[in-house]
Amino acid sequence: MLAKFKKTFIGDKAFYRRYIFLATPMIIQNFITNFVSFLDNIMVGQLGQEAISAVATVNQLHFVFALAVFGAASAGSIYGAQYFGKGDHKGHMYTFRFKLYATLLATFVGILIFKVFGSQLISLFLTESEGASPELALEYGLQYLGIILVGLIPFAVNQAYATNIKETGQTVVPMVAGMVAVATNAILDYCLIFGFGPFPEMGVRGAALATVIARYIECAIVIIWAHSHRELNRYLEGAYTGFGLPANIFRQILIKGAPLMLNEVLWAAGMSMVTQSYSVRGMNVLTALSMSNTIANLFNIVFIQLGACISIVVGQYLGAGELEEAKDADNKMIAFSVFCCTIMAIIMFAFGGLFPRIYNVAPEIRSLATRFIAVAAIWMPSCSFSHCSYFTLRSGGKTLVTFLFDSVFTWVIVAPCAFILAHYTGLGIVWVYFFVQGTELIKNIMGYFMVKSDVWLVQMV
């Protein structure tokens, strides 16, 4: 029994070396990004509770947009990893074109929505709390949103390039670009929020401007490197000598990718509705959630990036027609991800409560954030397994299944659970948060049987 377990779920040194080599740059990049978000959150917090709530609200709305762009890029990535694994660079080029068009289209739609409905969307999350002004928070939110919109286009273009680069196994370059960008963001945050040296004191507008500048820098680094290393980025050959896509490839990507694109948007929107349900308990809750989520993101990056690596590694095996190898690698990567996540959850539960003490907020908000962090740590391993299951199914092109597994589940189970518990019960907000997070167990059961069924073992190209 033990020997079978080791053979199924534990790899050799070569396997982990490849997996860790691929994942480490992505983990480092995202750790730095989230750490800077943490510093940004602290610096904005010095401006008052309204500023934290305003920036958190706009970032929640931006999260929906970011997932829409990610979904557009991921639609092409389903085929991109398999085309690269097969050695079809022209097919890989067409997936890049699709990503570029789809991410830009999502960006223009996002800008239009934020321009027309920005005020109403922000107001959904702002409710009365003792000592806090929703009107001031709305003013801050509109200031922040107005500048953030300028950075949406480089964000989208960078996603198109960076995902294709990662599909070739080159994860270091996006990491370096991200490191430069977040370092720039951190420095400019301090200078522009508080007014340092020759820089003006801009408050929340300074935080937004720092983010926009950093995004343009990150995008420029990735594009310049990709085009100056054509031998490593064969998909760029002919990428801009035409504009069209073969009808069969466009149809394939659209059929498989449409549920994925829709899934990302609906899932993000569903999670925003969950946050909105929590926010009816007051702006103190929204502020504490912003602090908790920012800190949790620092610990979540391990399982998030290990899960993302599944789609790259398994996708390459499937593209090469090595189905048994894909299944074996998937089992081992899921086990490794859940193991690593459990270690991170223990650390987060033990020490996560230290972070809220850094914030300049009322003691009751710090206490609330600490308890949210503890709850998030308890459910983190469950989230890891669900995340891995999602990327396993996606790697085999089962986008309709992932749509049901992810966004439909969010809207049918998670969002109604949060709405009912927050609006119609006398449960404390921490218990509401605990039970809503606990719905992840249902996804674990679904994910286990879906992955075990091997419906995702499909070579599509």
Disulfide bonds with the S-S distance in Angstrom:
none
